[in-house]
Amino acid sequence: MPVETSDSQKLWALIKDIRFGMFTHRHANGMLHSHPLTTQNKSLDEGSSLYFFISRQSEIARQIQQDARVNVAYSSPDDDSYVSVSGDAAIIEDQAKKEALWSPMAKAWFPAGAGDATLALVEVSIGHAEYWDVTESKMVQLAKMAKAAVTGERVQNMGEHKEVRMP
């Protein structure tokens, strides 16, 4: 089922200004491990991929070669928006892509720039995403929660929640 352009645009709109995503992978001990990583994309590309810079010697680099299934979670409590992205990760060898995604902030971790020998580019091909976007003001949210607490009914219509299947 192809993703609707509006779904993809909404997904990108929710994550584009969030500085860090919590990148979760399976550790060698079987447990899930999460790391804060900066999403390098300037937009969500036509392949529905997210990109991250990591060290070639990192735990992430080792583990995604064993198990490529990952999750990236984004949270913006001030905006009441939350996104969970699942997909397959791979280290890709694409110098032109590294240079296109390079930013001055990345130099703090990779001083030799986009050509740094320790720099690896991780591509996460999104297979599934889910988001929650609460659009009501805090006052409206509190009023709805108070009403639900008094009536015993479940809170309704606190915003948009959607699952997005990617191609």
Secondary structure, DSSP 8 states (H G I E B T S, - for coil): ----HHHHHHHHHHHTT-SEEEEEEE-TTSSEEEEEEE---SS--TT-EEEEEEETTSHHHHHHHH--EEEEEEEEGGGTEEEEEEEEEEEE--HHHHHHH--GGGGGT-TTGGG-TTEEEEEEEEEEEEEEE--S-HHHHHHHHHHHHHH-------SEEEEEE--
